[in-house]
Amino acid sequence: MKYRELGKTGISASVLGFGMWPIGGTQQAGDYGNVDDVEAVKAIRRALDLGVTLFDTAPAYGNGRAESILGEALSGRRQEAVIATKCAVHWDYAENRWVTTSNREAILQSAEESLQRLGTDYIDLLLIHVPDPNGSPEGSMGAFKELIDSGKVRSVGVSNFTTDQIDEYENYGKIQVQQSGYNLLDRRIESKMVGHVASRAIGLMTYGSLCHGLFSGTWTSDTTFASNDWRYKGDVFGLPLFLGDNFKINVDVARQLQDFATARSHSLAQLAIAWVAQHSFVATCLAGMLSVSEVEDNVEGVNWSLTESDLREIDEIVAKAAGTQGDDHYVVE
């Protein structure tokens, strides 16, 4: 495993991070399918054995379920892990929808609840999950300072923010980490975000390395999603990658990338992870994992160094993809 510092936090983390969203399972609309809790715990512990230290979760993943599973898996091994979790998004049962609230009180309460579910007395990295259209940057950053001063949180950041939103929040304190989507088919951050966070000494975590399952190597043109799976609508964080004919086209692109990887004795998932991890501006790239076998396969991707010739051939294949142009950023409504 390779390790990089998360910006200027002083925290070293594995280049491959364990994305916990899929482990949250289906608790309400917008999650993934059913999950085997026992296998999930085994997967987390196997990841630790193989040098994965960064685990990225959130209260919104299964309405706290992912945090609880992570807490169970890390029992007795907390010091080996870097826990990143989030705040500001919760499920409103009365209105049956997601609600974003990032005021001071909401952040402090969310952090306390996360600490309980995780079974720990500190969080290594706390992120605002998505921008709050009615939020107060001053209030949010004030809550972050309180949590850092109390020792309950080591570092803070944001997720899915635009560069302008980062600048606005930095008027009231230091943003240490930004989390953005990034993979072979979603390269939107390259145009502006990468340079912006670098100029501000903000660490960059990326999610969606496997393009939310497309690069798992298991999909075919006949793959379908349940109506309560967020991928069902075809929109992938502002890109219509799974919408209509785009889905079949992109499954074929994935097949061609699989052939490329197989010819080099690697899996498609390893190729997808190697491509993201090879970018030095990425501190940690997240990949969702549900089983021990997925962990063991994905970890090998970090050690694959793609050549310039490899990268050119990969780009030629990816150029055939559909739906790679869309909104500059994604905000949960």
N, C-alpha and C positions, 0 to 999 in steps of 0.2 A: 504494500500500500504506500501511496505517496501522501504527503501532508503539506498544507499551506496555511499561512496565517489568514484569519478572517479580517481583512482590512488592517486596521491598526488597533485591534482589540487586545492583542497580546495572546489571543486564543488560537492554538494550532489545531486544525481539524483535518480529517481525511478528505482527500480530493473527491472521493465518491461518498456521497451522503445517502443515508437511508430515508427515503421519502415515505411518510406514514399515512398519507391520505387513503390509499387503497385499504389499509388495515382497519380504517374506521368503519368499513363495510357500509351497509345500507341502513341508515337510521331515519333518514328523511330524504326528500327529493334533492338530488344534486350530489349524491355519493356514488360509491361503486357497489358491487354485488356482495353476496354473502362471503364471510371470511371465517376460516378455521382458527379460532383463538389459540389453540395449542400449537399449531404449526407456526402461527405468527410469532409467538414467544420463542420458539426454537430458531426461527429465522433471525430474529434480533440478536439472540445470543451467539449464533453462528457468525453473524456479521462482526460482532465484537472479537470473536476468536481470530477472524481473518484481518483484523486491523481497521475495520470501519469504526470511526468514533463519533461521527456527526449523525444525529437522529433528529429529523425535522418533523414536527407534529403541530397540532392546533386543536383548540377546543371544538372547532367546527367540524373536524374529521370524526364523523360518527357521534357528534354531540358529546364529546369527551371520551368516547370509547377508545380511540387511538392512544390518547394520553394514558389511560388506565392500563392498557396492554403494555405500553412502553414501560410504565412504572413497575409492573410485575416482572417484566423481562430483565430490567436493570437491577432488581433487588440483589444486594450484595456486590454489585459491580458498578455502582453509580459513578465512582471516580474514574472509570475507564471511558466514560461517555461525555460528549458535548451535546447538551440538549438545547435545541432551538424550538420554541413554541411561539404561538401568536395570541393576539387579543383583538378585540373590536368587532368580531362577528359572532352572532349567536342565533339559534333557531327560535323563532317566536311561535310557540305552539298555538296560541290564540288566533294568530293571523295566518298560520301555516306558511311561513316564509322566512327567509334569512333577513336579519336586521344587522345593520352596521352602526355601531356606537363606539366612538373613541374618545369620549370625554374622560376627565380625570377619574371620576368615580368608577366608570365602567372598566377602565384599564386596571385600576387597583384591585377591583373585585375579581376580574378575570384572572389576574396573576395569582391571587390567593387560591382560587379554585383549581388552577392548573397545578400549583405546588402540591395540593392535596392529592389530586389524581395521579400525579407523577411520583408521589411518595418521596419527595426531596425537599430540602430547605433552600435551594437556590436554582435558578434558571440561568443557563449560560448565555442565551441570546433570546430576547423577547422582541417580536416584530408586530407592528400593526398590520393585520392581515391584508386589508384593502383600504384604499382611501375612503374616508367618511365625508360625503358631500356636505354634511352639516357639522363637521367636526371643528374643534378649536386646536390648532397647532400648539398654541401656548399651553392649553390644558393638558394635551397629550404629552408634550415634552416635560411638563412639570411633573406628571405622574411617573414618567420614566426616571426622572432625577430622584424622586422619592424612593423608588424601588432600588435604584443603584446605591443610594446612600444607606439604605437599610440592609444591603447585602443580599437581598432576595433575587436580584438580577445582576449579572456581570456586564452585559453589553446590550445595546438596543439598536433597532433598525426598523425598516419598513418593507412592505412587499407590494408589488404591482403598482408602485407610485410612478408618476411621470417625473422628468427632471425638474419641471417647474414646482411640482408638489414637494420634492425633496428640498429645493431651495427655500420654499416657504417655511417648512418645518425647521430647517437649520437656522432660521432667524431666532429660534428659541432654545437651541441646544444642538448637540452633535448627533447626527445620524451616523452610525458606525457601519451598518450593513444594509444593502438593498437586495431584495430577492426578485428575480425576473425569470420569465420563461425563456428557454433557449434550447434549440435542438437543430438537427439537420434541416428540418422544414420550417423552422421559426427562427429567423435570424434578425428580427426587428431591432434588437438592442444594439446591434453593431453600428447602426447609423448615428446614434446620439448618446445612448445611455452609457455605453462602455467608456467613452472618453470623459463623460461628465463625472461619473463616480470616481474615476481615476484621478481627475483633477482635484477632487475633494477628499481624497484618501478614504473613500468608502469602499468596503469590501463588497464583492459581488458574488452572491449565491445564485445558482440557476436551477430551475425545476423543469420537469418534462423531458428529461434526457432521452427517454424511450418514446417520445411523442405520444404519451398517454396510452401506451399499449401497442401502437402501430409497429414499433420496432421490437416487440417481444418475440417475434418470429412465429407466432401462433395464429395470426389472423389470415383469413382468406376473403375473397370477394363476397362470400356468403355470410360472413360474420355479422351478427346483429347485436343490438344492445337493448336491455330491458328499458321500459319507459321511465323508470326511476333512476337510471344511470345517466349522469350528466352528459355523456357523449352521445346520447340518443338523438339530440337535436342537430348534431353535425358541426356545431360551432366549437372551435377549440381556442378558447381565450382570444376571440376576435378574428380567428382565421377559419374559413369554411372548409377545413381539411377533410372532414368526414361527411360533407353535405352532398347528396345526390351522386352524380357521376364522379365527383372528386374522390369519393371514398374508393371506388374500384381502381381509379388511376393510381392513387397513392399506395394501395395494397400491392399493386404491380411494381411500383417503385421500390417498395420494401422488399419484394421478392428479388429484384435485381441486386439490391444491396446485400441481401442474404447470400446470393450467389457469389458476390465479390468477397464477402467474409469467409464463406465456406472454402473457397479456393485458397485462402490463407490460413486455414485451420482455426477459424474463429467463428463465433456466433454473431447473428445480427445485433443482438443486444450489446455485445462487446464492442462491435463497430460503432454503434451509436454513442456509447459511453466514451470510447477512446477519442472520438471526434470532439466531443465537448470538453473533455478533460485536457486535451492537448492545447487548448487556448489558455495561455498564462493569466489572462485577466479574470478567469473563473477561479474563485477560491475553493468552492465546493460545488459539484454538480450532483443534483439529487436524482435518484431513480427509485420508483416505487417497487417494493419487493414483498412477496407474500409467503415465500417458501424457502427452505434451506437450499434447494437446487437453484432457485433464481439468484440467491445471494452468491453462491459459489460460482455461478456463471458470470454474473455482473462484475464481480471483483476483478476478474481477469482482464476486463476491458481497460482498466487504469494502466496496466503494464504494456499495452500494445501501442507502440510508437508508429504512427502513420507517416509514410514518406511523402515528399512533395508530389511524386507520381501518383501515389495512392489518393491524395487529396484532390488532384485534378480529375482522376477517374470517378471519384465519389461525386464531385460537383457535376460532372457530365450526366450522371444518373439522376441526381436530385433535380437537375434543370427540367426534367420531365414531369415533376410533381405539379399538382393542381391545388389552387386555393392558398398559396403561400403569401398572398398579398391581402392585407386587411387593416383593421384598426391598429393604430400605433401602440395602444395599450388596452388593457382589459380591466374593467371595473365591475364587480358584482353588484347588481341592482337589487 
